[in-house]
Amino acid sequence: MSGTIVRPVLTFGGFAFLALGGLGVLLPVLPTTPFILLAAACFSRSSPRFERWLIDHPKIGHHVTAWRQNRAIPMRAKIVAIASMACSLAILLIAGNAPAALNICVAAILVACAAFVATRPTH
């Protein structure tokens, strides 16, 4: 893709990820932090103005900075993320109408994601 196309696409992606992150604040099954980090990555390649706005934001800027500097995740975010994954898996298993292979795949993915979150440095 040429540079004239990439920049607007990344800016749009940044706002789309920011919107998904905002929805994650309201919907417990949708994560917030990964989408905010993706928005910051898009803005860093497309719009220094929006990147600065995100980094300077009083509520989320420190999370972006902590991730960029140390790949760190706040303890509260770790707890919420892992608890959400556990609850999602419990709901899937209790509902009981998914094939066993799907349950195993979902469990394996969630355990791997939880392990990743748990092993990041704490901010």
Helices and strands as residue ranges (DSSP letters): H 3-26, H 33-46, H 48-56, H 61-70, H 75-95, H 100-119
